[in-house]
Amino acid sequence: MIALFLAALAAATPAIGLDEHVGDALPLNLPFTTPTGEHVPLGSVFDGKHPVLLILAYARCEMLCSVVLHGATDAIVAHPGDYTPVVISLDPHETPGEAGRRQEKLLADIHHPGDRAAFRYLVGDDAAIHALASTLGFHYAWDERTQQYAHPVVIFAITPDGRIAEYLRGVTFPGLAAAMDRAAHGTTTTSLAQDLVACFHFDPSLAKYGRAIQLFWRLGAAVVLVSLLALVGGLVVLERRRRAT
């Protein structure tokens, strides 16, 4: 049932997807800009000792980006560790000022207001963002009609030397601390679950999403109904047999 839903979702958005490149090194020379306007390479967020929690999101996202960031900050607060959270904006038009405002909220959410080193945030041009996304196997696309990016819902555990250690999919991350601990020791882990949720601004024009989701729920309801009928039928048969004996 879930496979059918995911297949329908993938068919509706062929440009969106995720290819795991576990073990690959990130291009640490890519140029980015901090909320204070400082031009830095991607490698500036790595110190060779601490793993990095990397999140691709953007400030103007109206749907799951905020949910993912909320899930990440909740996990960071619940299970703090010795790692560096970093957001890199998917939006090449996002300004340092916009990044700074979002960074301030993230810092408040993890109870480190004003400490910019506690949750880094970088913006960059289209070439740098695409180069990083390509290395991560993170396939996203811009939709003109909704003026939003469609992209996978995933965050990344990166080793202290800048290698992809693990992909954490979804909007809540109960295993974040363990994943970051594995990354700290240089352990790379391929995901067993291949379920992928697409982050996309819902719009009535996206009828394909509506039909896919409706199909998913209808199939689920049908499976539940059939299961209940089978259970009731089985109980009736057992009861009749018990009375007959």
C-alpha positions in Angstrom: 0.0 0.0 0.0 2.7 2.5 1.0 4.7 1.4 -2.1 1.8 2.3 -4.3 1.4 5.7 -2.7 5.2 6.4 -3.1 5.1 5.3 -6.7 2.2 7.6 -7.4 4.0 10.5 -5.7 7.2 9.8 -7.6 5.3 9.8 -10.9 3.8 13.1 -10.0 7.2 14.7 -9.4 9.8 12.9 -11.5 12.4 15.6 -10.8 12.3 15.0 -7.0 14.3 12.2 -5.4 17.2 11.0 -3.3 20.2 8.9 -4.2 22.3 7.9 -1.2 26.0 8.7 -1.7 27.1 7.4 1.7 30.9 7.8 2.1 31.3 10.5 -0.6 33.2 13.6 0.4 31.5 17.0 0.2 33.1 19.7 -2.0 34.4 21.8 1.0 35.7 24.6 -1.3 32.2 25.6 -2.4 31.6 29.4 -1.6 28.8 30.5 0.7 27.9 33.5 2.8 27.1 33.8 6.5 24.2 35.9 7.8 26.7 38.6 8.8 27.8 38.9 5.1 31.1 37.0 5.5 32.2 34.9 2.5 33.3 31.5 3.6 33.9 28.0 2.0 31.7 25.1 3.0 34.7 23.7 4.8 34.5 26.5 7.4 31.8 24.6 9.3 34.1 21.6 9.8 36.9 21.6 12.4 38.0 18.0 11.8 36.8 16.9 15.3 33.1 17.3 15.4 30.4 15.9 13.0 28.0 18.2 11.2 24.3 17.9 11.1 23.5 19.3 7.6 20.0 20.5 6.6 19.0 21.8 3.2 16.0 24.2 3.6 15.1 27.8 2.9 13.4 30.6 4.8 10.5 31.2 2.4 9.4 27.6 2.4 5.7 27.5 3.4 5.3 23.8 4.2 7.6 21.1 5.5 10.9 23.0 5.8 9.6 24.5 9.0 8.3 21.2 10.2 11.7 19.5 9.5 13.6 22.3 11.2 11.2 22.0 14.2 11.8 18.3 14.3 15.6 18.8 14.1 15.6 21.4 16.9 13.4 19.3 19.1 15.8 16.4 18.7 18.8 18.6 19.4 17.3 19.9 22.6 16.1 16.5 23.7 19.4 14.7 22.9 22.2 17.3 22.8 25.5 16.2 21.5 28.9 17.4 20.4 28.1 18.2 16.8 27.4 21.3 14.7 24.0 21.9 13.1 24.2 23.8 9.8 21.4 25.0 7.5 22.3 25.7 3.9 19.6 27.5 2.0 18.2 26.0 -1.2 17.1 29.4 -2.4 19.9 31.3 -4.2 17.9 34.5 -3.8 17.8 34.2 0.0 19.6 37.2 1.5 22.0 37.2 4.5 19.3 39.3 6.3 16.7 36.6 5.7 19.1 33.9 6.8 20.0 35.9 9.9 16.3 36.1 11.0 15.8 32.4 10.5 19.0 31.7 12.3 17.9 33.7 15.3 14.8 31.7 15.5 16.7 28.4 15.3 19.1 29.6 18.0 16.2 30.5 20.3 14.6 27.1 19.6 17.7 25.3 20.8 18.1 27.7 23.8 21.3 29.4 22.5 20.1 32.9 21.6 22.8 35.0 20.0 25.3 32.2 19.7 25.7 32.0 16.0 28.2 29.2 16.3 25.6 26.9 17.9 23.5 26.7 14.7 25.3 27.8 11.5 23.4 29.1 8.5 24.8 29.7 5.0 23.4 31.1 1.8 24.9 30.7 -1.7 24.5 31.1 -5.4 22.7 28.6 -7.6 25.9 26.9 -8.7 27.2 26.2 -5.2 23.8 25.0 -4.0 23.4 22.6 -6.9 26.9 21.3 -6.6 26.3 20.4 -2.9 22.9 18.9 -3.6 24.3 16.8 -6.4 27.0 15.4 -4.2 24.4 14.5 -1.6 22.1 12.9 -4.3 19.4 15.4 -3.3 17.2 16.2 -6.3 14.9 19.2 -6.1 13.1 21.5 -8.5 11.5 24.9 -8.6 7.8 25.1 -9.5 6.8 28.4 -11.1 3.1 28.0 -10.5 3.5 27.8 -6.7 6.8 29.7 -6.4 8.1 26.9 -4.1 10.9 24.3 -4.2 9.8 20.7 -4.3 12.4 18.5 -2.5 13.0 15.4 -0.5 12.5 15.5 3.3 15.8 14.4 4.7 18.7 15.7 6.9 22.3 14.5 6.7 24.9 13.3 9.3 28.4 14.3 8.0 31.7 13.1 9.5 34.2 15.5 10.9 36.3 15.4 7.7 33.3 16.1 5.5 32.1 12.7 4.3 28.4 11.7 4.1 27.8 9.3 7.0 24.1 8.9 7.1 20.7 10.0 5.7 17.9 10.7 8.2 14.6 10.8 6.5 11.3 12.2 7.8 10.2 15.1 10.0 11.1 13.7 13.4 14.5 12.4 14.3 14.5 10.2 17.5 17.7 8.6 16.3 19.6 11.8 15.7 22.0 11.5 18.7 23.0 8.0 17.7 23.5 8.9 14.1 25.7 11.8 15.0 27.7 9.6 17.4 28.3 7.1 14.5 29.3 10.0 12.2 31.7 11.3 14.9 33.5 8.0 14.7 33.6 8.0 10.9 31.0 5.3 10.6 28.9 5.4 7.4 25.4 3.9 7.4 23.2 3.2 4.4 19.4 3.6 5.1 17.4 0.5 5.1 14.1 2.3 4.7 13.6 3.9 1.3 10.4 5.8 2.1 10.6 9.3 0.8 8.3 12.2 1.6 8.2 15.1 -0.8 8.1 18.6 0.6 5.9 20.7 -1.6 3.5 23.6 -1.1 0.0 22.2 -1.5 -2.1 23.9 -4.2 -5.3 22.8 -5.8 -3.6 23.0 -9.2 -1.5 20.0 -8.0 -4.3 17.5 -8.7 -1.8 14.7 -9.0 -0.9 14.9 -5.4 -4.5 15.0 -4.4 -5.4 11.9 -6.3 -2.3 10.1 -5.0 -3.1 10.9 -1.4 -6.8 10.0 -1.8 -5.8 6.7 -3.4 -3.5 6.0 -0.5 -6.2 6.6 2.1 -8.8 4.7 0.2 -6.5 1.7 -0.1 -5.7 1.9 3.6 -9.4 2.1 4.5 -10.1 -0.9 2.3 -7.3 -3.0 3.8 -8.5 -2.2 7.4 -12.1 -3.0 6.4 -11.2 -6.4 4.9 -9.0 -7.2 7.9 -11.8 -6.5 10.3 -14.3 -8.6 8.3 -11.8 -11.4 8.2 -11.3 -11.2 11.9 -15.0 -11.2 12.7 -15.6 -14.0 10.3 -12.9 -16.1 11.9 -14.2 -15.4 15.4 -17.7 -16.5 14.3 -16.4 -19.7 12.8 -14.4 -20.5 15.9 -17.4 -19.8 18.1 -19.7 -22.1 16.1 -17.1 -24.9 16.2 -16.8 -24.5 20.0 -20.6 -24.8 20.4 -20.7 -27.8 18.1 -18.2 -29.7 20.3 
